[in-house]
Amino acid sequence: MNNLNTRKTIFGHPYGLYILFFTEMWERFSFYGMRALLVLFLISEVDSKNPGYGWSEIDALWLYGWYTMLVYVASIPGGIIADKFLGQKKTVMLGGALLVIGHSVLAINHIYAFYTGLIFIILGVGGLKPNISTMVGGLYKKEDERRDTAFKIFYMGINIGAFLSALIIGGIGEVYGWHYGFGLAGIGMLFGQMVFVWGQKYLIGVGDFIGKDENPNKELINKPLTKIEIDRMMVLFLSFLIVIVFWGAFEQAGGLMNIYAFEKTNRFIESINFEVPATWFQSLNAGFIVLFAVIVGGFWSWWKSLGRESALLFQMAVGVIIMAIGFFFMSAASLEFQENGSSAMYWLVLAYLFHTLGELCTSPTAMALITKLAPLKYASIMMGTYFACTGFGNKLAASLGTWAQTAGEFEIFTGIAIFCSAFGFLVILLLKPLKRLTHGAD
C-alpha cells in the first residue's frame, strides 16, 4: 500500500486530490447542467419554439422532487456496495460509466429514453457521489490538518463544474434545444470518466476494498464499534438532521426559484437589448462559491485562531442561519411581484449570495466531519447516508415548491427563513453536549 506520507504533492496536497477534483468537476458539470434544464423542459409547451412536455408546474416539481431524492438516496446502496463488495475506487468507476450512459440517453427525444436516462443517472450518482468524497478523506491520515482544506479544494471543483454547466448546458438547452443540452451533459461526464481512469496511478492504496486478504484494515470489518465510535456516530446522525433542513431550503434553487426566475423575474436588460436566460441564475451559486470559498475558509481559520467557537457543528449551524437570510430577500421579491407584476433580478442575486455563504459553512464541513468521525468500516455507508439526507432535503424542497403553488410564494419563502433561523440557533444552544460526544475529533 502506498504510504500516505510519501505521496507526491502539488500545492501541499497529494496528486490524487486533483484527479478526484477534476473527475467530480466534470460529473457535477453534467449533473447540474441537466438539473438546470429539467423542470423548465418539463413545463415548456409542446408547440413552443423549444418544445418540452407541457407538464403543469405541480407535476414537474413532483418528478423533480422524486428524482433529486432518489439520486442521492441511491448513495446508501452505493456506499454498501463499496464497503462490502467492490471498494470505493471500483464503485466510482462503475458509477461513472452508468452516468455516461444516462446523460447520453437523455439526448434522445423520446419519453422512454427520458425515463431510462433518469434511472441510469440515479444509479450512477449513487455509485460515484459518496465514494469519491470518501476517497478524498482517504488521501490523508485521520490527524492530518490538511483534510479540511482538501475538502474545500474538492468543493471548488464541484462548483466550477456547476458554474460552467448552468452557463453552457443551460444556455444551449434553453436557447437551442433541450436535448442538445442533455447530450452535452453526457460529453462532460465522459471527460470525467477519462480523467478518473487516467489518474489511477495517483490513487494507489486509496479506495480499495478493505475485505481483501492483503489489506491491513481487513480485521476492522468484524470488529465491534467502541464506545467512542458509537458516540461519534450519534453526532453524525444529529448532523444529518441539519443536512436535511439545510438542503430542504437550499434546493428551492432547481425548482421553485428556477420557475420564479423563468416566469416572474424581469430578466430583460434594456441597455443591451438582451434577456438573461433563466438557467443562468443557476450558475450564481457556483460562481459565488469559487469567489468566496477561500475567504470563508480563511475566516474560520482566523476565528479559530482567536480561540472562539469553531467546531464543525457550529459552522454548520451558522451556515443554516446565513442561508435563511437569503429567503428574506426572496420574500421581498415576491412582494415586489405582487405590486408590479414582476420583480428585479437583484433579489435573486442577493438570495443566491447568502445561500452560497451558508453552503460554504455547511456542506464541505459536513463531509469533513463524516471522514473524521465515521468508523473506517462504515466510511462509505456514512457518506452515503449523508447524501441520502441531501436527497430527503431535495424531496422536502420540491414538496414546499409544490405547496407554494397554492399557499403563495411569499408565505413559503418567509416561513423557510424563519424556521431555518430558529433551527440554526437551537443547534448552537445544544452544541456543548454534542461536542463532548466527538471526543476531541471535531
C-alpha positions in Angstrom: 0.0 0.0 0.0 1.3 3.5 -0.9 2.2 5.3 2.3 0.1 8.4 2.8 3.2 10.3 3.9 5.2 9.6 0.8 2.7 10.6 -1.9 3.8 13.3 -4.4 2.2 16.6 -3.7 1.3 19.8 -5.5 0.5 22.9 -3.6 0.9 20.8 -0.4 -1.7 18.2 -1.4 -1.4 14.7 -3.0 -1.7 14.5 -6.8 -4.7 12.2 -6.2 -6.7 15.1 -4.8 -6.6 16.8 -8.2 -7.6 13.6 -10.0 -10.7 13.5 -7.8 -11.1 17.2 -8.2 -11.4 17.1 -12.0 -13.4 13.9 -12.0 -16.0 15.4 -9.7 -15.9 18.7 -11.6 -17.0 17.1 -14.8 -19.6 14.9 -13.1 -21.1 18.0 -11.5 -20.9 19.8 -14.8 -23.2 17.1 -16.3 -25.4 16.8 -13.2 -26.1 20.5 -12.6 -26.4 21.2 -16.3 -29.1 18.6 -16.6 -30.8 19.8 -13.4 -30.9 23.4 -14.7 -32.9 22.2 -17.7 -35.1 19.5 -16.2 -38.1 21.5 -14.7 -38.0 24.1 -17.5 -38.0 21.4 -20.1 -41.0 19.6 -18.5 -43.2 22.8 -18.2 -42.4 24.1 -21.7 -45.3 23.8 -24.1 -45.2 21.1 -26.8 -45.9 23.6 -29.5 -43.4 26.2 -28.3 -40.3 27.3 -30.1 -38.3 25.0 -27.8 -40.8 22.3 -27.1 -41.0 20.3 -23.9 -43.6 18.0 -22.4 -46.1 20.7 -21.4 -46.5 19.5 -17.8 -48.0 21.6 -15.1 -45.7 23.1 -12.6 -47.0 20.9 -9.8 -46.3 17.7 -11.9 -42.9 18.9 -12.9 -41.9 19.7 -9.3 -43.3 16.3 -8.2 -41.0 14.5 -10.6 -38.1 16.8 -9.8 -38.5 16.1 -6.1 -38.6 12.3 -6.5 -35.6 12.4 -9.0 -33.4 14.6 -6.8 -34.3 12.5 -3.7 -33.6 9.1 -5.4 -30.4 10.3 -7.0 -28.9 10.9 -3.5 -30.7 8.1 -1.6 -29.0 5.8 -4.1 -25.8 6.7 -2.3 -26.7 4.3 0.5 -26.6 1.2 -1.6 -23.7 2.8 -3.4 -21.8 3.0 -0.1 -22.8 -0.5 0.9 -21.5 -1.9 -2.4 -18.2 -0.1 -1.9 -17.8 -1.1 1.8 -18.9 -4.8 1.4 -18.0 -5.8 -2.1 -16.1 -3.6 -4.6 -14.3 -0.9 -2.7 -14.7 2.8 -3.3 -12.5 3.1 -6.4 -14.2 0.4 -8.4 -17.7 1.6 -7.4 -16.8 5.1 -8.6 -15.7 3.6 -11.9 -19.0 1.8 -12.2 -21.0 4.8 -11.3 -19.2 7.0 -13.8 -19.9 4.5 -16.6 -23.6 4.5 -15.7 -23.7 8.3 -15.7 -22.2 8.5 -19.2 -24.9 6.2 -20.4 -27.7 8.0 -18.6 -26.9 11.5 -19.7 -26.3 10.4 -23.3 -29.7 8.6 -23.4 -31.4 11.8 -22.4 -30.2 13.4 -25.6 -32.7 11.1 -27.4 -36.1 12.9 -27.8 -38.4 10.1 -26.6 -40.4 9.6 -23.4 -38.9 6.1 -22.9 -35.4 7.5 -23.3 -36.2 10.2 -20.9 -37.2 7.9 -18.1 -34.4 5.4 -18.9 -31.8 8.2 -18.7 -33.1 9.3 -15.3 -32.8 5.7 -14.0 -29.2 5.4 -15.2 -28.3 8.8 -13.7 -29.8 7.8 -10.3 -27.8 4.6 -10.2 -24.6 6.3 -11.4 -24.7 9.1 -8.9 -25.4 6.5 -6.2 -22.2 4.7 -7.1 -20.0 7.7 -7.6 -21.0 10.5 -5.3 -20.5 9.1 -1.8 -17.4 7.1 -2.7 -15.4 9.8 -4.5 -16.0 12.1 -1.5 -14.8 9.3 0.9 -11.7 8.8 -1.2 -10.7 12.5 -0.6 -10.6 11.8 3.1 -8.7 8.5 2.4 -5.8 10.5 0.9 -5.0 11.8 4.5 -4.4 10.3 7.9 -7.1 11.0 10.5 -5.0 13.6 12.3 -3.8 15.4 9.1 -4.9 19.0 9.4 -4.9 19.3 5.6 -8.0 17.3 5.4 -10.5 20.2 6.0 -8.7 22.3 3.4 -8.7 19.4 0.9 -12.5 19.2 1.1 -12.8 22.9 0.4 -10.5 22.5 -2.7 -12.5 19.5 -3.7 -15.7 21.5 -3.2 -14.4 24.2 -5.5 -14.1 21.6 -8.2 -17.7 20.7 -7.7 -18.7 24.3 -8.2 -16.5 25.2 -11.1 -18.3 22.4 -12.9 -21.7 23.6 -11.7 -20.9 27.2 -12.7 -19.9 26.3 -16.2 -22.8 23.9 -16.6 -25.5 26.4 -16.0 -24.0 28.8 -18.5 -23.1 26.3 -21.2 -25.5 23.4 -20.9 -28.3 25.6 -19.5 -27.8 28.3 -22.2 -27.6 25.8 -25.1 -30.5 23.8 -23.8 -32.8 26.8 -23.2 -32.0 28.6 -26.4 -31.2 26.0 -29.0 -32.9 22.8 -27.8 -33.3 20.9 -24.5 -31.9 17.7 -25.9 -28.7 19.4 -27.2 -28.1 20.4 -23.6 -28.8 16.9 -22.3 -26.3 15.5 -24.8 -23.7 18.0 -23.8 -24.0 16.8 -20.2 -23.2 13.3 -21.5 -20.0 14.5 -23.1 -19.0 16.3 -19.9 -19.4 13.1 -17.9 -17.3 11.2 -20.5 -14.4 13.6 -19.8 -14.8 13.0 -16.1 -14.6 9.2 -16.6 -11.5 9.6 -18.7 -9.8 11.7 -16.1 -10.5 9.1 -13.4 -9.2 6.2 -15.5 -6.1 8.1 -16.4 -5.3 9.1 -12.8 -5.4 5.6 -11.2 -1.6 5.6 -10.7 -2.1 8.6 -8.3 -4.8 6.7 -6.2 -2.9 3.6 -5.3 -4.0 2.4 -1.9 -6.9 4.8 -1.7 -10.5 3.5 -2.0 -9.5 -0.2 -2.2 -11.9 -2.9 -0.8 -10.9 -3.4 2.8 -12.0 -7.0 2.7 -9.0 -8.0 0.6 -6.7 -10.5 2.3 -3.7 -8.2 1.8 -5.5 -5.1 3.1 -4.1 -4.2 6.6 -7.5 -2.9 7.7 -9.3 -6.2 6.9 -9.8 -7.1 10.6 -11.9 -3.9 11.1 -14.9 -5.5 9.2 -15.8 -7.8 12.0 -14.5 -5.7 14.9 -17.3 -4.2 17.1 -17.6 -0.5 17.5 -16.1 1.1 20.6 -18.0 3.4 22.9 -16.2 6.4 21.4 -17.1 5.3 17.9 -20.8 4.9 18.9 -20.8 8.4 20.4 -19.3 9.8 17.3 -21.9 8.0 15.2 -24.6 9.7 17.3 -23.2 13.1 16.5 -23.2 12.2 12.8 -26.8 11.2 12.8 -27.7 14.5 14.5 -25.6 16.4 11.9 -27.7 14.6 9.2 -30.8 16.4 10.6 -29.0 19.7 9.9 -28.3 18.5 6.4 -32.0 17.7 5.7 -33.1 21.1 7.0 -30.4 22.9 5.0 -31.0 21.2 1.7 -34.7 21.3 2.1 -34.5 25.0 2.0 -31.5 25.4 -0.3 -32.7 23.2 -3.1 -35.5 25.5 -4.0 -32.9 26.7 -6.5 -33.6 24.0 -9.1 -37.4 24.0 -8.6 -39.4 26.9 -7.2 -36.7 29.6 -7.6 -35.9 28.3 -11.1 -39.5 28.7 -12.1 -39.7 32.1 -10.3 -36.7 33.3 -12.4 -38.3 31.9 -15.6 -41.8 33.3 -15.1 -41.8 36.2 -12.6 -38.5 37.9 -12.8 -37.8 40.8 -15.2 -34.7 39.4 -16.9 -34.6 41.9 -19.8 -31.6 44.3 -19.9 -32.7 47.3 -22.0 -29.3 48.9 -22.4 -28.0 45.9 -24.4 -31.4 44.6 -25.6 -30.8 41.2 -24.1 -32.9 38.8 -22.0 -30.9 36.8 -19.5 -31.8 33.1 -19.7 -33.4 31.8 -16.6 -31.0 28.9 -16.3 -28.0 31.3 -16.0 -29.2 32.1 -12.4 -28.3 28.5 -11.6 -24.6 29.5 -12.1 -24.7 32.2 -9.4 -24.4 29.8 -6.5 -21.4 28.0 -8.1 -19.7 31.3 -9.2 -20.1 32.7 -5.7 -18.5 29.6 -4.2 -15.5 29.9 -6.5 -15.2 33.6 -5.4 -15.8 33.1 -1.7 -14.6 29.6 -0.8 -11.1 30.8 0.2 -12.4 33.8 2.0 -14.9 31.8 4.1 -12.2 29.2 4.8 -9.8 31.9 5.9 -12.5 33.5 8.1 -13.0 30.2 10.0 -9.2 29.8 10.4 -8.9 33.3 11.7 -11.9 32.8 14.0 -10.3 29.7 15.4 -7.0 31.5 16.0 -8.9 33.9 18.3 -9.9 31.0 20.5 -13.6 31.3 19.7 -16.1 28.5 19.0 -15.2 26.9 15.6 -16.4 23.3 15.9 -17.6 21.8 12.7 -21.2 21.5 14.0 -21.1 25.2 15.0 -20.1 26.1 11.4 -22.9 24.0 10.0 -25.5 25.8 12.3 -24.2 29.2 11.3 -24.5 28.2 7.7 -28.2 27.4 8.1 -28.8 30.8 9.6 -26.9 32.6 6.9 -28.8 30.7 4.2 -32.1 31.7 5.9 -31.3 35.3 5.3 -31.4 34.7 1.5 -35.0 33.7 1.8 -35.9 37.1 3.3 -34.7 38.6 0.0 -37.0 36.2 -1.9 -39.8 37.3 0.4 -39.1 40.9 -0.8 -39.0 39.7 -4.4 -42.4 38.1 -4.1 -43.9 41.3 -2.5 -42.5 43.3 -5.4 -44.1 40.9 -7.9 -47.4 41.3 -6.2 -47.2 45.0 -6.6 -45.7 45.3 -10.1 -46.3 42.1 -11.9 -42.5 41.3 -11.9 -39.5 41.5 -9.7 -36.0 42.7 -10.2 -33.1 40.3 -10.8 -31.0 41.6 -7.9 -33.3 39.9 -5.4 -32.3 36.5 -6.9 -28.6 37.6 -6.9 -28.7 38.5 -3.2 -30.6 35.4 -2.3 -28.1 33.1 -4.1 -25.2 35.0 -2.5 -26.4 34.3 1.1 -27.4 30.8 0.1 -23.8 30.3 -1.1 -22.2 31.7 2.0 -24.4 29.4 4.1 -23.5 26.4 1.9 -19.8 27.1 2.3 -20.2 26.8 6.1 -22.4 23.7 5.9 -21.8 21.3 3.1 -17.9 20.8 2.8 -17.9 21.0 6.6 -20.3 18.1 6.9 -18.2 15.9 4.5 -15.1 16.7 6.6 -17.0 15.8 9.8 -18.0 12.4 8.4 -14.5 11.4 7.4 -13.3 12.4 10.8 -16.0 10.7 12.9 -17.1 7.7 10.8 -15.6 4.3 11.7 -13.4 3.1 8.8 -15.6 0.0 8.0 -18.7 2.3 7.7 -16.9 5.2 5.9 -18.7 4.9 2.6 -22.1 3.9 4.1 -22.0 7.0 6.4 -21.0 9.3 3.4 -23.9 7.6 1.5 -26.3 8.3 4.4 -25.2 12.0 4.2 -26.0 12.2 0.6 -29.3 10.3 1.2 -30.2 13.0 3.7 -29.4 15.5 1.0 -31.9 13.6 -1.1 -34.5 13.8 1.6 -33.9 17.5 1.7 -34.4 17.7 -2.1 -37.7 16.0 -1.8 -38.7 18.3 1.0 -37.7 21.3 -1.2 -39.9 20.0 -4.0 -42.8 19.5 -1.7 -42.5 23.0 -0.4 -42.3 24.3 -4.0 -45.5 22.4 -4.9 -47.2 23.8 -1.8 -46.2 27.3 -2.9 -48.4 26.9 -6.0 -51.5 27.1 -3.7 -50.2 28.7 -0.4 -48.2 31.5 -2.1 -44.5 32.1 -2.6 -44.3 34.9 -0.1 -45.6 32.6 2.7 -43.3 29.8 1.7 -40.1 32.0 1.4 -40.9 33.8 4.7 -41.7 30.5 6.5 -38.5 28.9 5.4 -36.5 31.9 6.5 -38.0 32.0 10.0 -37.8 28.2 10.6 -34.2 27.8 9.4 -33.1 30.8 11.5 -34.7 29.3 14.6 -33.3 25.8 13.9 -29.8 27.1 13.5 -29.9 28.9 16.8 -31.3 25.8 18.5 -28.4 23.8 17.3 -25.9 26.3 18.7 -27.6 26.1 22.1 -27.2 22.3 22.1 -23.6 22.5 20.9 -21.8 21.9 24.2 -23.2 18.4 24.9 -22.9 17.4 21.2 -19.3 18.5 21.2 -18.4 16.2 24.1 -19.6 13.2 22.1 -17.0 13.8 19.4 -14.2 13.1 21.9 -11.9 15.7 20.5 -12.2 14.7 16.9 -14.3 17.7 15.8 
